[in-house]
Amino acid sequence: MTQSLTEVLAYYDRWLAFNQRYRRVPGVQAAVFATGGVAFSAAYGLADVEGAVPLTERHLFRIASHSKTFTGTAVLQLVEKGRLRLDDRAEMHVTELVDAPAGKLTLRDLLSHAGGLTRDSDDADFWQLAQPFPDRDELLAVLRSPQAAVIEEHERFKYTNIGYGLLGLVIEGATGRSYNDHVRIEIVEKLGLSDLGPELDPSRSAEYATGYSSLAYADTRVPIDHVDTRALAAATGFYGTATDLVTYFSAHLPGDDRLLTDSSKRQMQHAQWSVGTDDWPKYGLGLQLTKTGDRELFGHGGGYPGHITRSLVDGRAGIAVSVLTNAIDGPAQQLAECLFKLLDLAQSKDRPEQSADLSRFTGRYAGLWGVADIVQLGGRLYTVDPTLGDPADKPPTLEVDGDTLLVTEDHGGGSYGQRYHFTFGADGRPESIRSAGGLRMQPIEQFALPSRVTNG
């Protein structure tokens, strides 16, 4: 592991822990694959708030639309075996749709959300647990209804869970076994992953992290039950851990032939549509494509009642990150992107030759106005505000001068040219600092607010 990656992962750990508490997310589970293996795995907060159960790295999360990547992988596997073609019409494998417009759509149309199909039908209250998710007959009824086609095919990108449910039926028709059995055998078991599966497993109910409602409409969260997604498993049924997820995505890196050839992986990762009016993000065949800085990433997010999750992969660097949250408003996207932003900051300049011990200055410091992290990244010191959505966006750069740190670069509204003054204890660790803005701060472990802030 490179020195910069080691520094980034050390700070990413502290930053995630802070944001789980600061953003009032019940629990956050995260993992990073790098340098050929799982380089980082951690969990923060609670799996069950009411029972005060600490979240662990082995708790299971519903990863929802990550399921689409498994469905895309399964389709491309069958294409490689000659059992499907991307230009096959769905009706060739789901004969109940021979007379329905949805049956005329190709597998490529469905994988890339180009078929114009309804997202979830006109009655989608299964997403609020007001009714069960549709079974096979109910899904077919939606696909045969006049309301199934909302716009013309190939008019634009139009995200659809119903379309991916249809792909699940196609896989069943082509293989003669259930979608759940097929992806478990051909993907999950091939990778030897024990904490990943295509649908709710009641025998493991005690292992699932409890999902929670949003703070958008209430001051407190309430728990949300886990339910079977039935015929929409191909769109949203999967469960997993962050560690198993990044291990799965490592099989989508170049040169790994455990699941697919590189040619098939390139097809999945090739942009078919821009998602909106801008160039990015885009969508491939079962994969979301996005950019963070100059990095082009692939992966997927997932939104399940009570769980929001996100995985991002830099194929060129061979790095994957998965962040799983057990709240319906969890900031998984932001938390996952931060890893790559910190890496970009650490790699933005050549690593300097180091004589001073930078680690003695690092830590989290608190005062009335908030907290500041002094962080070592890429062999340099930065002041980072962990409350920001992008902590790596032009943080002030610091240089060591004795027991002080000089601000040598900042964003223009900071304290350029001023110094952080440190007071060290007998153990060599900071006891207090005077910030570059002139405010006294303490290591956060020592900081305590009085019952009332008064003058003097």
ChimeraX attribute file (.defattr): number of C-alpha atoms within 10 A of each C-alpha:
attribute: neighborCount
match mode: 1-to-1
recipient: residues
	/A:1	9
	/A:2	10
	/A:3	12
	/A:4	20
	/A:5	20
	/A:6	15
	/A:7	18
	/A:8	23
	/A:9	19
	/A:10	15
	/A:11	20
	/A:12	19
	/A:13	18
	/A:14	14
	/A:15	20
	/A:16	23
	/A:17	18
	/A:18	15
	/A:19	19
	/A:20	22
	/A:21	14
	/A:22	11
	/A:23	11
	/A:24	15
	/A:25	23
	/A:26	24
	/A:27	28
	/A:28	31
	/A:29	31
	/A:30	28
	/A:31	27
	/A:32	26
	/A:33	25
	/A:34	21
	/A:35	12
	/A:36	11
	/A:37	14
	/A:38	18
	/A:39	17
	/A:40	17
	/A:41	21
	/A:42	19
	/A:43	25
	/A:44	23
	/A:45	22
	/A:46	22
	/A:47	27
	/A:48	19
	/A:49	19
	/A:50	10
	/A:51	8
	/A:52	10
	/A:53	13
	/A:54	16
	/A:55	24
	/A:56	20
	/A:57	16
	/A:58	18
	/A:59	19
	/A:60	26
	/A:61	30
	/A:62	35
	/A:63	31
	/A:64	29
	/A:65	26
	/A:66	28
	/A:67	28
	/A:68	29
	/A:69	22
	/A:70	24
	/A:71	26
	/A:72	26
	/A:73	24
	/A:74	22
	/A:75	27
	/A:76	24
	/A:77	19
	/A:78	17
	/A:79	14
	/A:80	15
	/A:81	10
	/A:82	9
	/A:83	13
	/A:84	21
	/A:85	16
	/A:86	16
	/A:87	11
	/A:88	15
	/A:89	21
	/A:90	28
	/A:91	21
	/A:92	17
	/A:93	20
	/A:94	19
	/A:95	13
	/A:96	16
	/A:97	19
	/A:98	16
	/A:99	11
	/A:100	18
	/A:101	19
	/A:102	27
	/A:103	21
	/A:104	18
	/A:105	21
	/A:106	20
	/A:107	27
	/A:108	22
	/A:109	23
	/A:110	30
	/A:111	27
	/A:112	27
	/A:113	28
	/A:114	25
	/A:115	29
	/A:116	24
	/A:117	26
	/A:118	20
	/A:119	18
	/A:120	21
	/A:121	19
	/A:122	10
	/A:123	9
	/A:124	15
	/A:125	13
	/A:126	15
	/A:127	16
	/A:128	13
	/A:129	14
	/A:130	9
	/A:131	11
	/A:132	15
	/A:133	21
	/A:134	21
	/A:135	15
	/A:136	16
	/A:137	11
	/A:138	12
	/A:139	21
	/A:140	21
	/A:141	15
	/A:142	21
	/A:143	25
	/A:144	19
	/A:145	13
	/A:146	12
	/A:147	13
	/A:148	22
	/A:149	20
	/A:150	14
	/A:151	15
	/A:152	11
	/A:153	20
	/A:154	14
	/A:155	10
	/A:156	16
	/A:157	20
	/A:158	21
	/A:159	21
	/A:160	21
	/A:161	22
	/A:162	25
	/A:163	31
	/A:164	29
	/A:165	28
	/A:166	27
	/A:167	28
	/A:168	27
	/A:169	24
	/A:170	23
	/A:171	26
	/A:172	18
	/A:173	18
	/A:174	15
	/A:175	15
	/A:176	10
	/A:177	13
	/A:178	14
	/A:179	23
	/A:180	20
	/A:181	12
	/A:182	18
	/A:183	24
	/A:184	19
	/A:185	12
	/A:186	16
	/A:187	23
	/A:188	20
	/A:189	13
	/A:190	12
	/A:191	16
	/A:192	13
	/A:193	18
	/A:194	11
	/A:195	18
	/A:196	24
	/A:197	24
	/A:198	27
	/A:199	24
	/A:200	21
	/A:201	15
	/A:202	12
	/A:203	7
	/A:204	9
	/A:205	12
	/A:206	10
	/A:207	16
	/A:208	23
	/A:209	27
	/A:210	29
	/A:211	27
	/A:212	26
	/A:213	20
	/A:214	17
	/A:215	16
	/A:216	10
	/A:217	8
	/A:218	9
	/A:219	7
	/A:220	11
	/A:221	20
	/A:222	16
	/A:223	16
	/A:224	18
	/A:225	11
	/A:226	21
	/A:227	19
	/A:228	17
	/A:229	22
	/A:230	19
	/A:231	25
	/A:232	27
	/A:233	26
	/A:234	33
	/A:235	28
	/A:236	26
	/A:237	25
	/A:238	26
	/A:239	21
	/A:240	24
	/A:241	29
	/A:242	32
	/A:243	26
	/A:244	22
	/A:245	27
	/A:246	27
	/A:247	24
	/A:248	21
	/A:249	23
	/A:250	23
	/A:251	17
	/A:252	27
	/A:253	21
	/A:254	16
	/A:255	11
	/A:256	13
	/A:257	12
	/A:258	13
	/A:259	20
	/A:260	21
	/A:261	16
	/A:262	15
	/A:263	11
	/A:264	18
	/A:265	22
	/A:266	16
	/A:267	13
	/A:268	24
	/A:269	22
	/A:270	17
	/A:271	20
	/A:272	20
	/A:273	21
	/A:274	17
	/A:275	20
	/A:276	12
	/A:277	7
	/A:278	8
	/A:279	11
	/A:280	15
	/A:281	18
	/A:282	22
	/A:283	26
	/A:284	23
	/A:285	30
	/A:286	27
	/A:287	26
	/A:288	25
	/A:289	25
	/A:290	22
	/A:291	16
	/A:292	14
	/A:293	10
	/A:294	7
	/A:295	16
	/A:296	16
	/A:297	24
	/A:298	25
	/A:299	24
	/A:300	25
	/A:301	23
	/A:302	22
	/A:303	22
	/A:304	22
	/A:305	24
	/A:306	26
	/A:307	27
	/A:308	27
	/A:309	32
	/A:310	28
	/A:311	29
	/A:312	29
	/A:313	27
	/A:314	19
	/A:315	18
	/A:316	11
	/A:317	11
	/A:318	17
	/A:319	24
	/A:320	30
	/A:321	31
	/A:322	31
	/A:323	32
	/A:324	32
	/A:325	33
	/A:326	33
	/A:327	30
	/A:328	22
	/A:329	18
	/A:330	28
	/A:331	21
	/A:332	25
	/A:333	19
	/A:334	13
	/A:335	26
	/A:336	24
	/A:337	22
	/A:338	20
	/A:339	24
	/A:340	23
	/A:341	19
	/A:342	24
	/A:343	19
	/A:344	19
	/A:345	19
	/A:346	24
	/A:347	15
	/A:348	11
	/A:349	11
	/A:350	10
	/A:351	14
	/A:352	9
	/A:353	7
	/A:354	9
	/A:355	6
	/A:356	11
	/A:357	8
	/A:358	16
	/A:359	12
	/A:360	12
	/A:361	23
	/A:362	17
	/A:363	20
	/A:364	20
	/A:365	22
	/A:366	20
	/A:367	17
	/A:368	12
	/A:369	8
	/A:370	11
	/A:371	18
	/A:372	21
	/A:373	23
	/A:374	22
	/A:375	24
	/A:376	22
	/A:377	25
	/A:378	25
	/A:379	19
	/A:380	19
	/A:381	24
	/A:382	27
	/A:383	22
	/A:384	22
	/A:385	20
	/A:386	20
	/A:387	15
	/A:388	10
	/A:389	14
	/A:390	17
	/A:391	18
	/A:392	22
	/A:393	14
	/A:394	15
	/A:395	18
	/A:396	22
	/A:397	20
	/A:398	25
	/A:399	18
	/A:400	17
	/A:401	12
	/A:402	10
	/A:403	13
	/A:404	20
	/A:405	22
	/A:406	20
	/A:407	22
	/A:408	14
	/A:409	17
	/A:410	17
	/A:411	12
	/A:412	9
	/A:413	6
	/A:414	14
	/A:415	19
	/A:416	18
	/A:417	13
	/A:418	17
	/A:419	22
	/A:420	23
	/A:421	19
	/A:422	21
	/A:423	14
	/A:424	15
	/A:425	10
	/A:426	7
	/A:427	7
	/A:428	10
	/A:429	16
	/A:430	18
	/A:431	15
	/A:432	20
	/A:433	21
	/A:434	16
	/A:435	21
	/A:436	19
	/A:437	12
	/A:438	13
	/A:439	12
	/A:440	17
	/A:441	23
	/A:442	22
	/A:443	20
	/A:444	16
	/A:445	10
	/A:446	11
	/A:447	14
	/A:448	11
	/A:449	8
	/A:450	7
	/A:451	6
	/A:452	6
	/A:453	8
	/A:454	6
	/A:455	4
	/A:456	3
